[in-house]
Amino acid sequence: MAPLMAQWTNDFKNKFGTSVTYGAVGSGAGIAQITARTVDFGASDAPLNPAQASACKQCYMIPWALTATGIAYHINGVRGLKLTGPILAGIYLGQITQWNDSRIKKINPGKSLPALKITPVFRSDGSGDTYAFTDWLSRISPTWKSRVGNATQVSFPTGVGGKGNDGLTAVVTSTNGALSYISASYIIAHGLGAAALQNRAGKFVFPNLKNIAAAAAVIKRVPANNELHIVNPPKKAPKAYPLSTFSYAIVPKVSPKKFILSQFLYYAMKQGQRFGAALDFAPIPKVVNKAGIATVRKFSAS
């Protein structure tokens, strides 16, 4: 969210004269801070789970951005890499350790993959990207689901930790053989190689705007709490990128800054969407935007 939020807060101040301060601390910390009411609002790429929703004590969750978690890699001389969910699960479980593994070579014919150690890199802090990545792997790998599971922070069986998207980007950039899951906007901004991932339709797709939007297009209705999952979309969405995700604003039902918060939320969901494309944030589908705005109205009237 950080790159998009920087655009939003700057434009919002120019239009309304009010400063909004945002700290990119990761989804886990963001949820903890709004739960403790040490901030006026939280932001997360992971929806609140039942325990978090209860602890937050009447917090509204509003989907206000749509993007993806990309798989960045660094193999000198190799571009256009293809990967699958089972292969990524194998890498992070410590079962696939070399880039020239037969399973990787099979889906990348014609590429010269070296006998180079794979260095998987993971977020050491609580992260929505970790949530999306482990959500996807849990849906396609029974072993992953039983051994590791899905959360904003999990115990990875192998790999190197890094704090924040900046930390992961630094490790991948400096380590030949490294691979990590990183917010798509950071991958673009830093010119990292991004793998094409196989979706349920069997197609290998990159985390671009068209493919992210295709994943979100499978949403036909929005539940009352606005919790949405668009990882591993169905076969009927052949262009869908399988690691797409919504980002959420989290606000308490009772807030002394309700007016300005409502104003900022309305801005983000309407005017602010125009900044997304350059940062690999796709437009929110109408059905989701409508549900989000309805929640903002409920918040402003409560």
N, C-alpha and C positions, 0 to 999 in steps of 0.2 A: 504493500500500500504506500510505502514512503514516497516513491517518485510521483505518484498521482496526487497524494495528499499535499505535496509541496506545491503543485500547480493549483490545487483547490484553495489552499489557505492564502496564497498570494493573490489570486483573482478575487476571492471573497473579501479580502481586506480592501482591495481597490474599489469594489462595487459597494460594499456596505460599511466600510470604515472600522471594522472590528477584526482584531487579531485572534486567530485560533492557533494555539500551539500544539504540535503533535510530536511525540517522541516515538521513534521506530524501535520499540523494545521487544518485539516478537509477540505472537498471539497469546502465548502462555502468560507472559507478564502483563499484557494488556488486559486479559480477563481478570487476573488477580488484582490489578489496580482498580478497576471499576467495581469489582466486588467489595474491595476495602473502602471504596469511595474516596480514594486519594487523588482521583482525576475526575473530570466532568463527564467524560465518555471514554469508551474503549473501542478498539478496532481489532478484528480478528478474522483470519482466513479460515478459521474452524468454527462451526456452530457450537453453541454451548451444549454440553451434554446434560442429562437430567440432574446430576449432582451439582454441576456448575450453575445451572439455571436456578436451582433451589438456593444455593449459597448467595447468588447475586440479588436475591430478594426483590422480585418484581422488576426485572430488567427487560426492556424491549430489545429485540434483536432484529436489525433492519439490513437486508441485503442491498448494498449500495455500489458494489463494483463487481466486475466479472473479469477474471484473468486465468492464468494457468501456472502450474509448477512445471518447469522444464527440466530435462535431464542434460546437464552440461558435462562435457568430457574434454580431456586434453590428451591427445595421442599425436605426437609430432607427425605431420604429413598425412593425417587421416581426417577427411571431412565427409559429411553425409552419412554418418553411422546410423544403422537401424538397430533397435533393441526391442525386446518384449518384456512384459511383466514377469513371466516366469524366470527369464534370464536375470532381470534386476533383483528379484527375490533371491536367486541363487548367489548373486554377487554379494548382497548384503547379509546373507546367511553364512558366507564364507565357503560356499560350495563351488563357486566359479572364481578362480583366482588369477587367470592369465587372459590377456586380450586375444590371444590366438586360440582360445578354447573352441572346440569344434562346433559348439552350439551357437557361438557368436559368428563364426566364419560361415556357417550354413546360411544365415539370413543376410550376409554381406558378401555375396559372390563378387569377385574381382577386386576386392579391397585387400591391400597388403597389411594385415593385422600382425603386429610384432609379438614376439615372445616376451612380453612386458607385463610386469606385475600390475594388477588392477588395485588402485588405492581408493576404496569407497569412502566418501566424506559425508558426514551427517551433522545435523544441527545439534549442538550441545545445550542450547536453550530451548524453551518451549516455543513451538512454531506451527503456524497454520500450514506451511509447506510440508512439515513432518506429518501433520494430520492427514493432508491430502494424499501424500505418498504412501503412508502406511494404510490408509483406507483402501487405496487401489490395490496394494499388494495383498491385503487381507481378503479382498474379494476374489482374487485369482489364484492365491496360493494357500491351501489348507495348512501347510507347514508353517508359513509365515503367521497366519491367523492364530495358530495354537502356541507358537513359540514366542512371538513378539507382540502381535496385536496392533491396535490402532489408537493413537492418542497424539496430542501435541508434543509429547516427549515420551520416548520409549527407550528401552535398553537394547541398543543395536549389538548384535553378536560380534561384529567385526567393523573395522574402519577407524577413521580419524575424525575427531570432533572439531567443529568450528562454530563460532558465535555469530549469529545473524547472517543475512545474505552476503554481507561484506566479507565476513570471515570465510565462508565457503568459497566465494569467488577468489579470494586471495590464495587459498590452498590449491584450488583447481588450476589457477593461472600459473602457479609456481611449480606444479608437480606433474611431470610427464607420466601418464598412466592413470591420473586421477579421474574420478567420476563423482558427480553429486546431483542432488535435486535442489534447484534454485528457482526463485521467482523468475518467470519469463522476462519481466522487464529488466532485471539485472543481467540476464544472459545477453540480451540485445545491447544494453548500454556498454557492456564490457567486451563485446565481440567474441564471446565464447562459442565453441561448437555446441550445437544443440542436436540431440539425437531425435530421429523420427521414431515414434512409438507405435506399436501395433495395437489397433483397437479391436473391438469384438467382431467387427465386420471383416477383419483380417487385413485391413489397410494400414500402411505405415504413414503416419501423419505428423507434421511439425506443429509446435505451439504458436500458430499464427492466428490473426483475428478471425478469419473465416472458419477455421477449425474449432476455435474456442466457442464461437457463436453457435456452431453446429451442435456442440455438446449441450449447450444451455437450451437449445431449441426443443429438447426432449421434455422439458418441463411444461406440463399442461395445466397444473394446478399447484397452488402454494398452501402448505398447511398453516394452521393458525399461528404457530410459533415462528414461521418463516424459515425453518430448517430445511436446507436443500443439499442434495448430494448428486453431483453430475460426473463423478469419476466412473470409469468403465461403462459408458453408455451403451445401449442396446445395438444389435446388428443393424437395425433399421436406420441408424445414423452413420453411414459409411465415411463421412468426412470428419466426424467428431474426434477431437483430441481427447484421449482418455484420462488426462490428468488436469482437467479444467476445474475451476473452483470459484465460488462466490466469496466475496469478502463482506463482512458485516460490521455495522456500527452497533455498539451496545450502550444503551442509555438507561439510567434508572427512572422508574415511573415518577418518582418525586425528585425534582431538581430545582434549586433556586435559580438556575440559568436556563430554564425551560424555553423561554422566548428565543434567545440567541441560538440555542442548540437546535430548536425546530427550524429556525431560519437557515442554519448551516446544512441541516439534513435535507431540507427541500432544495437548497441550492445544489448539493452534491448529486441528488437524484435527477435533477432536471438540467440546469445549466452546466454543471460540472462534468457531465458525461462526454462533452465534446473534446475534453483533453485526453481521453482514454486511448484513442487509436495510436497515437505516436508512442505510447508506452506499453503497448500490447495488452490494453484493457479493452475488451469488446463492449458494445452497448448492452445494457441490461435488457432482456426480453420484456415486452410489454406486460405480460402477465405477472412477472416478478416485480417490475417497477410499480405496477398498480398496487400490489400487495404491500410493498415497502412504503409507498406514500400513504396508504390507508393506516399503516402502523404509526407513521409520523403524525398523522392527524389525531390518532388516539392518544399519542404521547402529549401532544400540545394541548389537548382538551382535558387531560386527566388532572 
